[in-house]
Each structure stands twice: as structure tokens, then as C-alpha cells.
Amino acid sequence: MDFNYFYGRGADQFAFYQIPKILITDEKFAGITMESKILYSLMLDRASLSAKNGWLLVCFSGL
């Protein structure tokens, strides 16, 4: 398998999901599966896109 390497600013052409470091390093989150942590990062990405587009998340108490 042949991979093209990228250096320095080459990473700018790719999109990345961010996972908060605390989810990986803090013992409080050790019982959470990696799949759940990745799902959280996907939802965080969608939420930031919604905020960027001016869509607000409205929470209703008691529901």
C-alpha cells in the first residue's frame, strides 16, 4: 500500500474532528467507550456548525 505523506501546511486540506483531551486523559471518563467519545466529537462538530449558521438549540425544562 502506497501512501502520500504530507508535511506542515499539507494538513490544511483535510477536515478533522476534535475530541476534548480530557475525555482521553481523565480517569473520570475511563468507563466510557471510545466509540462514545468519537460520537461526542461528531455531535460537537454538528453543534458548532449549527451555531455558526445561527441555529440555536432550545432546551425545554420538564421535557
N, C-alpha and C positions, 0 to 999 in steps of 0.2 A: 504494500500500500504506500503510495507516494503522497506526502503532504507538503503543501507550500507553506513555508514559515512566514510569519510577519513580525516586524520589529517596530518599536517605537510607536509612531502615529498610525501604523497599519491597523491597530485595534479599533480605530475610529470608524471603520467601515462595518463593524459588527455591532449588533444590539446585544446587551447583556441584561440579565435580571439581577437585582440586588437582594441579597439575603443579609439581614442585620447580623453582625458578627456575634452579638450576644446570644443569638439562637444556637450558635455552634459552640461557643466557649463557656457559657454559664451552665453550671450543674442543674439549675432550676429547670432547664429545658432538655435535660438528658433523656427524659422519658418520652419525648415527642419524636416521632419518626422523621427521617429525612424527607420523605415524601410530603409530610405535612408542612415542613419548613419550606419546601420548594413551592407548594401550593400557596402558602402565605405570601411568598415573594411574587408569585403571579398575580394574586389579588391586590397586593400593594402597588404593583405596576399599573393595573387597571384603574385603581382608585386615584393614582396620581394623574393618569391620563384624563379621567373624568374631571378632576379638579382643574386641570389645565384648560379643558373645554368649557369650564364654567358650570358644570353639572354638580349639584350639591347632593350629598347624602343626608336625607332627613330621617332622623330616628324618632320613633314614636314610643313614648314610655307606656308600659302596660300592655304592649302587644306581644 
